[in-house]
Amino acid sequence: MRKIILFLISLLILTACNNKVDDNVQGCDIFECADTNTTGEVMTFKEKYEFFNGSITDDEKVNRTVIIPEDHPYVKVQGKDILKMIENKETFYLYVGDEQCPWCRSVIEKSIEVSKQFNIDTIYYIEIWDDDGNEIFRDKYIYEDNELKQVFEGDESYQKLLEYFNDFLSDYTLTVDNKTIEVNEKRIYAPNFFYVENGVLKKMTTGTSSLQKDSREELSEEMLKEEEELFRDFFTK
């Protein structure tokens, strides 16, 4: 269903995309079209998150509805921009995630709410997938025919961020038939929130409540309270 919706939107603005359609899963022009609205303008953070409200995924799951305020703090960047900021010993907040990620959609509203309480006006963010759900930033491995296979190599900035953030990151593992497969590298999962001070990573959180077991379940008051506590701790310097 999501592919059909994106395709219909792309038809509406095909002219703005120079009529280019490419089947390259790393980033087709038609997906760039889907990243724009009907006026040909690039979709905002708010528009992209709210675009998926109530939509049905390929495996027939319903995306959580979220409301993003106009004055949210998120500013989109590339990995190379974050590397430059680290090298310049800057202080900043970073979010790595995606509007299609159900765990990200579980915490994004609370992250904005609490950031406002702390007067955080800028949180940089890096998207992990293209509009068809393909990796565009991180490494991706699969376990097939009793063999670990790399199906996408993250860009150079991702490899360097793994080094910078190494001490805070979890191991990259795959679960196949209740068996844990070690990839033997660290992983930036989604959502991951980082606080970098003078070029050094000081804090990290997922913002996700330990009570939440399913990415699409209704968030209870207890879950939301724990989310708030996690973000309050994260934004406290």
Secondary structure, DSSP 8 states (H G I E B T S, - for coil): -HHHHHHHHHHHTGGGGTT-----TT--HHHHHHTB-TTS-B--HHHHHHHTTT-B-TTS-B-------TT--EEE--HHHHHHHHHTT--EEEEEE-TT-HHHHHHHHHHHHHHHHTT---EEEEE-B-TTS-BSSS-EEEEETTEEEEEE---HHHHHHHHHTGGG-EEEEEEETTEEEEEEEEE--SSEEEEEETTEEEEEE----TT--STTS---HHHHHHHHHHHHHHH--
